[in-house]
Amino acid sequence: MNDTPHLPPALATGIGSLPGTDAREAAKAATGSFEDFPHLPELPARGPGADMIGRTAGLLVELYARVEPSGWRIGDRPGRDTRRARSWLGEDLDALEEFTQGYEGLLKVQAVGPWTLAAALELKNGEAALSDLGACRDLAASLAEGLRQHLEEVRRRVPGARLVLQLDEPSLTAVLRGQVRTASGYRTHRAVDRQTVEATLRDVVGVHDGGPVVVHSCAPDVPFGLLRRAGVAGISFDFSLLTERDDEVIGEAVEDGTRLFAGVVPGTDAPLSDPAGSVMGVRTLWRRLGLRPGLLPEAVTVTPACGLAGASPGYARSAYAHCVRAARSLADNPE
């Protein structure tokens, strides 16, 4: 077993984003659906500053970003876009605090990780911060300090909760492979050295001192081994994108105590099978790996495949309830 902060068993949770613009409705859904592992909702439909990049840019310390026609660009001083992002986050925290009075279990908060942020935020010249490793270092340091302050704020508002930090890294594989396009679209930024990527992630993971960190990516080929070495307690992924090539790294992760956040429920409106059917693939994987069935509830948390921002409100509620039922099926009948 590794010395990464332990993540206790929790059967199901959400990824982060939900449809709509009502912070209280979203907090009610997240806390009511997942009684033992709620999360702080994100509502990108409100517009720039509520999207995942803008929301995390609002957390940065001594770095600011504003909206340009091409996306979010780093600037010299806070403007209305920064103020808007911080205001919406404040609304979301107010709503979460209201619905978590006296709560003492796991509570997840999400932010964009350093490499997806570096791939998305532009420097003054219009190129991604990813084009300049010095800028990447500054951005990661600013993010780390912002996350430290954010976690302190959530602890103050929900003092009994055990916080789990989720870093969203959908661009991580593209960063490692040199597949992030330049501003012109004609070239790609060169691949970042794996050791540099790992060291930066380790530094950001380290801000949640003594607390578990999960990295989420709904892209193919999630680098399980690199993330484990960076010290994450859990890895969140779209289960449908796994191939048998991933078997070995998945087995190693489970044996090392890394929790798998298996995204088995579609992130946009789709017919939902019976709950047992949704986790059939997880059981099949377990048999293929020769892992002990009784380990399943301790090693797997059931989630949607990705955020639910593109779903209808009704489907989002159904998807959350379905995650809970599917997780219960896995726990009751692991074989």
N, C-alpha and C positions, 0 to 999 in steps of 0.2 A: 504493500500500500504506500502511496505517496504522502507527503506532509502538507498537501493542499488543504485549506479549510474544508471541513466536512459539510456536505449538504444532506440534511436528514430526509428520510423518505417523504415524498409528497406526490399524490397520485396524478394531479392535473393542474394546469394553469394556462393562462393566455400568453400570447407573444407580446402584445403591447397596443397596437393601434386598433381602433374601433370606428365604425361609421358614425356620422352625425356630428353635431356641434355642441351638445349639452353635456357639460362636465359632470353634473350631478347624476344624470341618467347613466353615463359611462361608468362612474365610480360605483353606482348601485349595481350595475351588471357585473363588474369585475369582482366586487366583494361578495355579492350575493351568490354568484355562480361557483366561485372557488373559495369555500369557507376556510380551508387550511392553507391556501397559497394564492391569495389575491395579488393583483399587480396595479401599478399606477397607469391608468389608461392614457393613450395619446389620440388626439382627434385631428388628423391632418386636413379634414374637410374645412376647417376654419380658415385655411389659407396660409400664405408664407409666414413662417415663424411657428406654426403648429406642425409643419412637416418635419420629418426626422432630422434632416440636416439643420434646418433653421432652429429647431428646438434645442439641439445640442450646441449649436453655435452660441445660443443665448446663455449657455452655462460657462463658456470660456472666460478665463481670467486674464485681463490685460490684452486680450485680442477680441476684436469685434468683427461682425460680418453684416453686410447689407445685401439686399436683393438687386441684382442687375438682370437685364434681359436674358443673359446666358446662364444665370444661376446665382448662387451665393458667393460673394467676394469679400475677402478680408479687407478691413478698413482700419483707419487710425483711431476712431472714436465711436462710442455707442450712438446709434441713431434710432429712428422710430422702429426699424425692423427688430433691433435688439430689444427695445422696450416692449414691443408687441409680443415677442417670443417669451420674455420673462413674465409678462402679465398673464398670458395663457397658462404657463406652467404654474404660476401662483394660484390661478383659478382651479386647476386640476388638483393641486395639493390641498386647497381648502375643501374640495369635495371629498377627496380621499380621507382627510382627517375626520370629516363629518361621519363617514360610514365605517370608520375603524376605531371608534371609541372603545377603549378597554381591550382591544385586540392584542394577542400575545403570540401569534404564530409567525410563519414565514411571510414576507412581503417583498415583492419584486419591483425594482425600478429599472428603467431602460435608458440607454443613451447610445449614440453612435460611437463605435470604436475608433481608434486613432487612424487606422489605415483607410477605412471607408471615408472618414472625414477628410483625410488628405487627398483622396481621389476626387472628392466632390467640391471642396472649397477652392476657389480661385485666388491666386495672388494678384497683385495690382496689374501685372502684365497680361492677365487673362488666362494664364496656364494654371493647371491644378497645382496645389501645394506639393503634390507628389513629385513634381519635377525638380524639387530642391530639397535635398535631405536635411539641410539646416532648418528649413521652414517646417519640415515634418517633425523635427525634434522640438522646435518651439511650440508647435501645435499640440503635440502629445503632452508636453509639460503643462501647458495652459489647460488642456482637457483634464489632466490628472488633478490639478488644483481645483478646478471647477466641480469635478465629481466629488472630491473630498468635502467641499462646502455643501453640495447638494445632499449628500448622504447625511451630513450633520443636521441639515434642515428637516429631512424626513424623520430622522430619529427624534428630533424635538417634537414633531407633530404626532408621531405614533410611537411613543417611548417604549411600549412593550414588545414591538415587532422585532423579529430577527431579519435584517435586511439582506436581500440577495440582489447583486448588481448584474444586470444583463448588458453586455456590449454587443450592439448590432454591427456585424461585419460582412454584409453581403458582397462587398467588393474585394474581400481578402484574397480569394483565389486569383482574381484578375490582376491584383497587385503583384502577387508572387510569380505570375506567368508573363508579366509584361503585356497585358491585354487592355489596359486602361487607355482610352484614346486621348490624343492631344486636342487642344482647342480647335485646330483646323479640321480634325477628323480624319486626316490623311495618314497620320502616324500613330504609334502607341508609345507611351512612356516606358522606359526600360524597366525590366523586372527588378524589384528590390530584393537584395540579398536576404535569404531566409533567416540568418542569424540576427540581422538588423530588425526584421519584422518581429521575430520572437522576443528579442530584448525589449523592444518598445512596448509590446503587449504586456510583458512581464511587469514593466514599470507601472503601466496604467492599472493592471490587475492589482498591484500592490497597494493602491490607495485605499482599497476596502480592507483595511488592516484587520486580519482575523476573521473576515467575513467571506462567504462564498461568492465567486464570480462565474457567470455563465456567458459563453459567447454564442450568439445566434447568427446563423447564415442559412438562407433558403436557396443558395446557389449550389450547383453541383460541385462535387469533389472538395468537400470541406476538409481542411488539413488537420485531421484529428490529432496526429502525433505532435505537430508543432504547437497546437493549442494546449495539449496536456503538459508539454515541457514549459510552456509559459505560465503554468500554475492555475489553470481554470479548474473549477470544481464540476462544471457541467458543460455539455455541448448540445446546442439546440439546432435542429436541422429538419429539412423536408424529407420524411422517411421514403417517399416515392422516388427520390433521386439516388438512393443507395443502389450500388451494384454489388455483386459477389466479390469484386475487387476490394471492397471496403471491409470484408469480413475480418481480416486479420487485425486491422487497426481498431475495429469496433470491439473485438474480443479482448484486445490488450487494454483498451480504455475501461471496459467493465471490470476486468480483473484488477486494475489499478485503482478502482474506486471512483472513477469518473461517472457522474450521472448523465444518462442520455435523455434529452428532451426530444421525444419522438413526435414529429409533426405528422399526424396521421389523418387529420380532418381537414378537408379542402378549405382554403382561405377565401374563396369566393363562392357565391350561391351554387350549390350542387346537391343532387339527391344524396341523403345520408343513409348508409346501410345500417344494419343492426349494429349495436355497439361492439359486440363480439367480433363481427366481421371487420370492423375498422382496425382492430389490433391483431388480426390473424397473421399479418405479415411479420409483426414483432415476435409472435410465438414461433413462426417458421424460422426466423433468423436465429432465435434462441436454440432451437433444435439443431440447426445447421452448425452452430458454434459449439454445441455440446455443453452449453452452460446449464447450471442447475435451475429448473423452473421456479423454485421458491425464491430465487434471487430477483426475479422480475420486478416485483413491487418496490424493492429496495433500489433497483438500478435504473428504472424507467419512469419518467414523468410524461404523461400524454398531453399534447398541445395541438392547436391548429398548425397546418403546414407553414403558414406565414401570418403576418398581420391581417386583420379583417377590415382594413379601411375601405376596400373595394366591395365589401359585401353589403347586403341590405340589412337594416337593423334587426328585422325578424330572424334572418338567417344567422346573424352574429350571435344572438341569444341562443338559438338552437344549437349552433356549433359549440358554444361553451358547455351547454348541458350535455351534449353528446360526448365531449371530451371526458366529462366527469363519469358518465355511464360506462364509456369504453375503458377508462382506467379502473373502475370498479370491477368490470368483467375480467380484466387482466389480473387483478389482485385475487379475486375469488376463484378463478380457474386458470392458473398460470400454464397449465399443460394443455 
